Amino acid sequence: MFNKILKLFFIGVFVMGLADIAEANVIKKWDKVFEKSDNVIVKKVKFNNRFGITLVGDLYIPKAMKPNEKLPAIAISGPFGAVKEQASGLYAQTLAQHGFITLAFDPSFTGESKGEPRNVASPDINTEDFSAAVDFLSNYKNVDSDKIGILGICGFGGFALNAAAIDTRIKATVTSTMYDMTRVSAYGYNDSMDKNERFELKKQLNNQRTIDFKEKKYAKASGLPEKLTGKEPQFVADYWGYYKTQRGFHSRSINSNGNWNLTSSLSLINQPILNYADEIDTPVLMIHGKNAHSRYFSEDAYKKLKGENKELLIIEDANHVDLYDNLEKIPFDKIEAFFSKNLK
């Protein structure tokens, strides 16, 4: 009996101490693409997802928080191909200034997070990454585990919705300038790819798998050009203006300084997300720019959502990338009010 009590005691101590063990020192060298706030403390943290991959995140804590206070928390990731030092960190810091504990994290296989091979995307693993962030926040000493939300930007807006459909611990979800990466991979932009074109794409990608295995290295997908020619679609120029310039460039970002693994798109083609979006019974706020090439992703996903606690907010005169970092167009007051209302 004594051994059983002792065992339960140590289990309890372990669970309560998880966050402390995962928490590193306060970040002293600022490596973000946005200015540091004096009202927020930022700590580097590590935690594992269900696949055993170690994720690395930046934990943003309001400096005014009291030692034993428990606050609502928000896990944040995206855009697709970005790192936590870019848009997700900006969102995290801004919301921390509004009184939330926030966690901006690098998804599996990218940035400072672990996982081999590098620069791989997966609808299953990237959805799990959000739940792993909820695992961490649920055990963090200053977080109220009943008041946890998530926020996904660009492709991680889609994964955030997918996580909200499976993870009942998530009490509120925000998506910003959302992409459904599985839809665009399988059907192309504006659903322009038919099944015959998709079959040819799958043939090419699977032939590449054979070559990758033989050569013991992974072919890279094409990325943003190093220089613009002026002939690119406007949305490519918009991406370039963020990722390839001082505005948003970061050396660890795939979109700034790397390439996706070419064959990782196979799972995105074959495993669509959002099949159970109509079962999300918690509040959802979806935000998109009126001039964004990607607006149809949010509009169509919103149509799948049920209930009265769902909202689609279209921002006038905003394109896809404006909602990465344009403080005049990102509706932070609206986001703060949404989370304050629904994480209480």
N, C-alpha and C positions, 0 to 999 in steps of 0.2 A: 504493500500500500504506500509506504514511504517513497519507494522508488518511482511509483506511478505519479505521485504528487510532485516529486522532484523533476521528473521528465516533463510534466505539464508546465512547471515553473520555467524551465529552461526554454521550452518552446515559446512561451509567452515573452520572455526576455528577448529571444531571437527575433521574433516578429516586430516587437517594439523598436528594436535596434537596427532593423534593416536599413532605414533611411540614413541613420548616422554612419553605418559602415560604408554605404555607397557614396556618402558625401565627401568631397575633397575640399581643399582650401578655397577661400574666396579668390575669385579671379582678379589678378592685379594688373596683368598686361592686357589692355583692351584690343581685341582683334576683330571687332565687329565693323560692319560697313555703315553703321549709324552712330550718332553721338551717345555717350554714356550719360545716364541720368544720375544725379547726386542723391536721388530719393529712393534708390533701389540697390540692394546688395545682390551680387551675382556669384553663384557657386557652381563649380563643375561637379557633375554627378554621373554615376555609372549604375546601370541596372541591366538585368538579363530579360530577354523575352522568352516566350514558351518554347522557342526552338534552340535556346541556349546561346543565342547571339548577344554579346554585350553591346548595349546602346549607350551612347554618351550624350548628355544633355547639359544645358545651362539652366540652372534653377534661379529664377528671379524672385526676390523676397522684398516686400515693402520694408523700407528701413524703419518705419514707424511701428512695425509689428512688435507686440509685447512678447516676452520670453515664453509664456505658457498659452499664448493665444492660438486659437485654431481658426484658420481662414478658409474660404472657398478656394478651389484651385482649378487651373485650366492647363491641359496638355496641348501643345501646338507643334505642328510640323508642316513642311512644304516651303516653297513650291517644289514641283517635281524636278529633281536635278539640282536643287539648291541645298544649302547647309544652314545650320542654326544661327550662323553669324550674319545671315542676310534677313530676309523678310520675316521669318518666324521669330527671330530674336527681337526685331522691332515691335512686332505684335505683343510678344511676351513682356518686354520692358514697359511698353505703354500701358498694358492692362495691370501690371504689377504696381504702377503708379496710381492706379485706381483702387488698390487694396486687395488684389488677388495674388496668391502665390501661383506663379506660372512656370511651366517647364517647356522650353524649346529644345527639341531633340533631333539628332541626325538619324534618319531611318537606317535599317540594316544595310550593310554593304556600302555605305556612303559616308563621307565626311570623316569624323573621328570615331564613328561606330565601327564595330568589328564585322566580320563576315567575309568569306572568300567564296568565289572570286569577287573582285571589287566591281562596283558600279552595276549591280544587278537589281532589277525591280521584280516584285512578286505581289500579285493582288492579295494572296493569303498572308504572306509574311508582313507586308506593309500595313495591312489591316491589324494584324497582331501587334505591330509596333505601338499602335495607339493604346491597345489594351495593356501592354507592358508598361507604358507610361502611367496608366491608371493604377496598375499594381504598385508602382513606386510611390505615387502621390497618396494612395490609400494608406500607406504605411509611414508616411512622413509625419514627424512629430507635431508639426504646426498646421497640418491640413485636416479639415473636417471631412472625413471619408464619405459622408453622405452628400457632399456638396462639390462634386467634381464634374467639370465639363471639358469638352475638347473643341479645338479649332483647327481646321485644315485649310490650307491655301493651295490653289491650283490643283494639281493631281492629287494632293493629299486632302483636298476637300472631298473628293470621291471616296477615298479610303476612310476618311472620318465618318462620312455617312454610313459606310459599310460597317464600321466599328460600332456605331450607334445602334445598328440593327441587330447586333449580336450581344453587345455588352450592356447588361442592364444596370451596371454601376454608373454609366454615363448619364448624367441628369439633364444635360443641355448641350446642343451642338451648333456651332457656327461654321459655315463654309464661306470662303472668300474667293471669288474669281475661279470657281470650281471647274475642273476637268474630270471626265470619266475616262481614265487612261485605258481601260479595257475596251470601251466602245471605239475610241479613236484608233486604237491599235488594230481592232478587228474590221472596222468599217471605213477608216480614213476620215478626214475632215468632212463634216456635213454629210456623213454616211455615203460617200462617193465611191466606195469600193464594193464591188459585187462579189459573189461567192467564187467566181472563176479567177478574179484578180487575187482574192484572198488565198485560193489554192496555190497559185503561182508564188505568192509571198511565202507561204508555208514551205513549199518545195525549196526555195532559196535558203530559208533559214535553217531547215533541217540538213541540207547539203553543207551548210556552213558548220553545223555541229560536227559532221564527219571530219571536215578539215581542221576544226579546232582541236579535236581529239588527237588527230595525227600530229599536228604541229605543237601540241601541248601549250597552247596559248589561245586566248579568246579574241576574236575579231571585234573591232570597235564600230559602233554605229556612227554615222556622220553627226557632227555637232554644229554649233553656230560657226559661221565663217570668221576668220580672223579680221577681215575687212569687208565692208559692205560695197557692193557694186552699184547699188541704186536700182537694181532689177528685182530685189527680193520682195516678197509679199510684205505688206505693212506690219503684220504681227511679228514677222521674223526681225524686221528692223527694230520693233519695240523691244523684243527680247534682247537683242544685241545692245540696245541702248542702256539696258539694266546690267546685264551680266558681263559685258565686255568693256565697260567703261568704269571710271572711278566711282560712279554712282553706286554700283552694286557688285563689282568684281571681288571675288574671294578665291584664293588659290586652291582651296579644297572643294570648291563647287564644281560639279560635273559640267554644268552649263557655262561656267566661266573658264575652266581650265582642264577639261577632260572630255570623256566620251562614255556613253552607256555601253555596256556589253551588248553586242548586236543581237544575240540569240535570246536575251532575256525577255524580248517582246513576245516570244512564243507563249508563255504562260498568260500574258495579258490578252492575247488573242483568244485563248481557249477557256478562260475562267472569268466570265463577266461578273462584275460586282453589282450591287444595288437590287438584286433579285428580291430581297426582303425589306426594301426601304419602306414599303407600305405598312410594315409592322412596327416602325419606330413610334413609340407612344410618348416620347419625351419631346420637349420643345426644340424646334429647329429654326435657325435664322440663316437664310441663304442670301449672299450679297454678290452682285455682279455689275460690271460696267455696261452701260447701254451700248457703247461703241466697241465692246470686246468681241473678237472673232469667235470666242468660246461661249458666248452667252447662252446658246441653245442647250449646253450641258446642264446649266442650272435650271433653265426653264423646264426642260423635260424631266429632270430629277424631281423638281418641285411638284410636278403633276402626279408623281407616284406617291407623295406623302399624304397621309390621311390625318384628319382631325383639325381642330381650330387653333392649335398651338404651333402652326407652321407659318413662316413668312418669307416671301421673296422680295428683296429690296434691290431695285435697279438704280444705279448711280448715274445721273446725267453727266454727259461729257467725260466719261471715264472709259479707258480701254482696259484690256486685260492686265497689263503691267502696272497701270496706275495704282491698282489695289495692292501692289507689293510694298510701296514705300511712300506714296504721295499722301502726306498728312492732311492735305486740304480735301482729299477725296475719300480716304478711308473713313468710314463713319464710326470712329471709336466711341463717341458718346452713345450711339445706338447699341454698339456691341457691349459696352459696359453696362448699360441699362438692362439689356437682355439677360446677361449673366447674373446681374444683381437680383433681378426678379426671379430667376429660375434656379438659382443656387442659394436658396435661403431656407 
